[in-house]
Amino acid sequence: MERVDVYFSLGSNMGDREDMLETAVVMMNDAFGTRARKVSRTIETKSWGFSGADFLNNCVMYRLKRMNALTPSEHAHRILEQVKRIERILGRAEEALTDKEGRREYHDRPIDIDILFYGKESISSDKLTIPHPLISERDFVKVPLREIASPELCKTYPYILEK
């Protein structure tokens, strides 16, 4: 079995935001059968893409086992299913909404979990794009991600992780 480093960003702007982030990591530990290898500090930021309450954000990294029978894309999609299930359990009801022009609409949410990186893989489907396409635009992701990013990740994606 191959191991792969998977990076996630977490955010919450509803309810007990700090507890929501901590609970999400505990649930991810259970879902993945391992503890997070790295957890960044938590930062508070303004909402991005809409007017809403401030967010608490952090990033986490897991080293996950991938069964050789699964392609990286298949494994990443299974991980996505797991984090979406965790979001629903923690109270996130809405699916991604778009406006009349097809642009994503953002809203308050108790938890948001995004897969940022899956090893060095590039994955593109209608449900998942890795590396996450908006990392370089989001300081609320880049700041905590820089704290936990491996030197190899920084070398592979300098255009995303540059200050």
C-alpha positions in Angstrom: 0.0 0.0 0.0 1.2 3.4 -1.0 1.0 6.3 1.4 0.0 9.8 0.2 0.0 13.2 2.0 -3.4 14.8 1.7 -3.8 18.5 2.8 -7.2 20.0 3.8 -8.5 23.4 4.7 -11.2 23.7 7.3 -13.4 26.7 8.0 -16.3 27.6 10.2 -18.4 30.8 10.7 -21.4 29.5 12.5 -22.0 28.4 16.1 -19.0 27.4 18.3 -16.5 27.8 15.5 -13.5 26.5 17.4 -15.4 23.4 18.6 -16.6 22.8 15.1 -13.0 22.7 13.7 -11.8 20.4 16.5 -14.8 18.1 16.1 -14.2 17.9 12.3 -10.6 16.8 12.9 -11.7 14.2 15.4 -14.2 12.9 12.8 -11.6 12.9 10.1 -9.2 10.9 12.3 -12.0 8.3 12.8 -13.0 8.3 9.1 -9.4 7.9 7.9 -8.3 5.5 10.7 -5.3 7.7 11.6 -4.5 10.9 13.3 -3.7 14.2 11.5 0.0 14.4 11.0 0.1 18.2 11.1 -2.5 20.8 12.2 -1.9 24.5 11.7 -2.8 27.2 14.2 -6.3 28.6 13.8 -6.7 32.0 12.3 -9.8 34.3 12.2 -10.6 35.9 8.9 -13.4 37.9 7.2 -15.8 36.0 5.0 -14.6 35.6 1.4 -16.9 35.9 -1.5 -19.9 37.1 0.5 -21.0 39.3 3.5 -21.1 37.0 6.5 -19.8 36.4 9.9 -16.0 36.0 10.4 -14.5 32.5 9.9 -12.0 30.5 11.9 -9.7 28.6 9.5 -7.0 26.1 9.8 -5.2 23.4 7.6 -4.5 19.8 8.4 -2.3 17.1 6.7 -2.9 13.4 6.8 -0.7 10.6 5.5 -3.2 8.2 4.2 -2.9 4.6 2.8 -4.1 4.1 -0.7 -4.9 0.6 -1.7 -3.1 -0.3 -5.0 -6.4 -1.3 -6.5 -7.5 2.3 -6.5 -6.2 5.0 -8.8 -5.2 8.3 -7.1 -8.3 9.9 -8.5 -10.6 7.1 -7.2 -9.0 7.4 -3.7 -9.3 11.2 -3.7 -13.0 10.9 -4.6 -13.5 8.5 -1.7 -11.8 11.0 0.6 -14.1 13.7 -0.8 -17.2 11.5 0.0 -15.9 11.1 3.6 -15.4 14.8 4.2 -18.8 15.7 2.6 -20.4 13.2 5.0 -18.6 14.8 7.9 -19.9 18.2 6.8 -23.5 17.0 6.6 -23.2 15.4 10.1 -21.9 18.7 11.5 -24.9 20.6 10.0 -23.9 21.7 6.6 -27.0 21.3 4.5 -26.5 23.3 1.3 -24.9 22.0 -1.8 -22.8 24.4 -3.9 -25.1 27.0 -5.4 -24.5 29.2 -8.5 -25.9 32.5 -9.6 -27.5 33.2 -13.0 -24.0 33.6 -14.6 -22.9 30.2 -13.3 -20.6 31.7 -10.6 -20.4 29.9 -7.2 -22.4 31.6 -4.4 -20.9 31.5 -0.9 -22.9 31.4 2.3 -22.4 31.1 6.1 -21.7 27.5 7.1 -21.0 25.6 10.2 -18.1 23.7 8.6 -16.3 23.7 5.2 -13.7 21.1 4.4 -11.8 21.3 1.2 -9.1 18.9 -0.2 -6.2 21.1 -1.2 -3.6 18.6 -2.3 -3.4 14.9 -2.8 0.3 14.2 -3.0 1.7 15.6 -6.3 -1.4 14.5 -8.2 -3.5 16.8 -10.5 -7.1 15.6 -10.5 -9.9 17.2 -12.4 -13.5 16.0 -12.4 -16.9 17.7 -12.1 -16.8 17.0 -8.4 -13.2 17.6 -7.5 -10.2 19.7 -8.7 -6.8 19.1 -7.1 -4.8 21.2 -6.4 -7.7 23.2 -5.2 -8.0 26.0 -7.9 -8.5 29.0 -5.5 -5.7 28.4 -3.0 -3.5 31.3 -4.4 -6.4 33.7 -4.0 -7.2 32.8 -0.4 -4.9 34.0 2.3 -7.2 32.2 4.8 -5.9 29.0 3.2 -2.3 30.0 2.3 -1.4 31.4 5.7 -2.2 28.2 7.7 -1.1 25.9 4.9 2.4 27.5 4.8 2.8 26.5 8.5 2.3 22.8 7.7 3.4 22.4 4.1 6.3 20.1 3.5 9.4 21.5 1.8 8.6 19.1 -1.1 5.1 20.6 -1.4 6.5 24.1 -1.4 9.0 23.1 -4.1 6.3 21.4 -6.2 3.8 24.3 -6.0 5.8 27.5 -5.4 3.3 29.5 -7.4 0.6 28.5 -5.0 2.4 28.8 -1.8 4.4 32.0 -2.4 3.9 34.8 0.0 
